[in-house]
């Protein structure tokens, strides 16, 4: 419990820095492209079009309202994968600042997660427009979005803590993770429904947290159903354990990182 109390106190202490750094990184990313905010819309839409071409035109498959079906997976997937990839350099990339002032290390991956969370909410806004265009009925289940979001945020934050630590000790982890994340997406039911997986192998997909998130988002946005509460509860517990492990390592090696960067 002490370690969770410490991270809460750190967030309070560095609140202004967290908000300032997040806004600055958002502005830098926007200023580095000609399209700015428009790119946040185009990026997931272009991914969606590529997968639609692959699945619908080449493989002649696809679910009902397939563009929305894909988008319900792409938005949370990009939030997860980008946050994890960005977290690898979250400490190492701030070596110049850390040489001058002390910053609690868990704060740095948190900033990366918040940065990508802002883009995630922008993607959700685009998703709602797509739902309107495809004339999918809105429902009260939309209010359950906050529960799915909260659980996924915990998992992403936990993984980001772990990989921010590993990024210091393993120089090649980013290259390896690129292939791992790519494989992770294809063994997640993003381009297909879970029903397409043979029953005897389906339990393997349930070991993947993205299965729970993809299905839960589709339930509330596409099928007028509640999310998978039991699975979300399980992943909440697992996420808290991952956060604990990540915080434990970051606080333990806090003073040693600068010698290794």
PyMOL commands that set and color helices and strands:
alter all, ss='L'
color gray80, all
select helices_A, chain A and resi 2-13+15-31+37-58+66-88+92-98+105-133+140-169+173-186+194-196+199-206+209-221+229-252+257-260
alter helices_A, ss='H'
color red, helices_A
deselect
rebuild
show_as cartoon
